[in-house]
Amino acid sequence: MTAAEARSDEFLISAAGDLFAAGFDTAQIASRFVAPEAAIAAALAVARQRRRVAIAGLICNALAHGCAR
């Protein structure tokens, strides 16, 4: 994978995640990017996993600092 392809993948992951959060489904997102639905579904899976990891990190950080009740 080239650096340009990696940047393109990162953009798709970020943009697809944002559009999905705004209420668009995979078919609507795919039509906006002229990309196969499978590519959008894969990008959304990565975006969801990253979001889960980020949330878990925030929870762990709060617990480590005694912020949770």
Sequence and secondary structure as in RCSB ss.txt:
>XXXX:A:sequence
MTAAEARSDEFLISAAGDLFAAGFDTAQIASRFVAPEAAIAAALAVARQRRRVAIAGLICNALAHGCAR
>XXXX:A:secstr
  HHHHHHHHHHHHHHHHHHHTT  HHHHHHHHT  HHHHHHHHHHHHHHHHHHHHHHHHHHHHTT   
